[in-house]
Amino acid sequence: MTTSLGNEVNGNRNAPLYFPFHSADGAAGAQAVNRSSVAALAFLVWDILITVDDEVNLIWPRAWNYTKYVYFLVRYLPMLVQVSILLIGSELTPHFHFTAHDCYIWQIYQGVAASSIVAMVDTVLILRIYALYHGPRHHVIRRIVIILFTLELLGLGVGLGLAIPGITYDDICLIISVPHSLIIFGGSSVVIFQFLLFGLTLYKFIQAVRSGWGDVPLIMLLMRDGTWAFFLLSFLYVGQIGLYAQPDSTFAGVLYCWLLSAFSFCGYRILLNLNRLAERTHGAHVSNTLRTGTNIQFTTQLFHSQQLPDTAEGSYELSAQLDTPPGGRTLESSKKTH
C-alpha cells in the first residue's frame, strides 16, 4: 500500500496508492465508512420507495398537524443528511478544498443533525408510552418521561458541546480521534432513555396480559413495534459507542449513517403501522369508546379525532373498538369479562 502509482494521480506521479489519504489505515477506514454510508442510504431509499403507497393512502389525506410534520421530517430528513455527508472524508473531498474551519463546521452539522433526528423519533416513541399510560392515574409517569426526555436532550447537547472542539481530523475531514465525553454524555443518555421506554412498554404489556386484554390489537401493536425498535436502535447505538471508544477512531463513522437510517425507519414505520390500524376503525364512533387526554390522539387515531363538546381540558373521544377478526377482542370487551 505504500508503493507509488505507475501513472499520474492528480498530476503527481509519486502519489501513493491510498491518495488522497495520508496512510493505508486511513484509506481503509475511509473506504469502510463510505461503503457503509452508501449501503445505509440505499436501504433507507429502498424502504421509502416500497412504502410510498402507504404514505399516499394513510398520510397524505390527513390534515396538517404536529404528527404529520414529524412524520415527513423523520422520513426524509435523514436521507438528505446522508446524501450531504457523502462529500466529506472520501475521494471527492479534495475537489472542494475544505479548510480546517470547514471540517469543524461539518462536524457541528453532523452532530446537530443526528441529535435532531434522535429527538424527533423519541417524540414518536414517547407518544406510544402516552397511549399506554393515559388517564389521570398515570399523570406522574408521563411527567417523569418528559423530564427524562429533557435530560436526554441535555446530555446530547453537553456531549456535543464538549466533544466537537476536541475531535481531530485530517485535511479531508476524516475523523482521527473522538473525545470520550461524547460517549459519556451523548451516547449513554440515549441508551438509558431507550431502556426506560422499553421497560415502560414491557411493564404495561405484562400488566395487560395478566388483566386478560393483552390480545387487543392496539396493545399488541405497541408492544411489537416497541420491542423491535428498541433492540434495533440499542444494538446500533451501543455499536457506535464501541467504535468511538476505540483508540483509533478511523472506523468511528461506520455505523453513523446506519443510525440515521434506523432512527428514520423506526419513526415512520411506527407511525405508518399505527395509522394502518387506525384506518380499520373507519374513523367512526362505535359503541365502545375511550375518553382520553389530547396526547393519545397521536397514537390511536394519529391525524384525526373528534372533540367532545362536554369534556374538560380538551379531551377527545377515541374509538377502542378496532375492526377485529371473528372471535377477536377489543380493549372494552376484554375489560367487561374481568
Secondary structure, DSSP 4 states (H G I P E B T S, - for coil): --SBPSS-BTTBTT-BTTTTSSSHHHHHHHHHHHHHHHHHHHHHHHHHHHTHHHHHHHTTTSPP-HHHHHHHHHHHHHHHHHHHHTTSSSTTGGGG---HHHHHHHHHHHHHHHHHHHHHHHHHHHHHHHHHT-SGGGHHHHHHHHHHHHHHHHHHHHHHHHHGGG-EE-TT--EEE--THIIIIIIHHHHHHHHHHHHHHHHHHHHHHHHT-TT-HHHHHHHHHHHHHHHHHHHHHHHHHHHHHSS-GGGTTTTHHHHHHHHHHHHHHHHHHHHHHHHTTTT---SSEEEE-GGGHHHHSTT--EE-TT-STT-EEEE----PPTT---HHHHHHT-
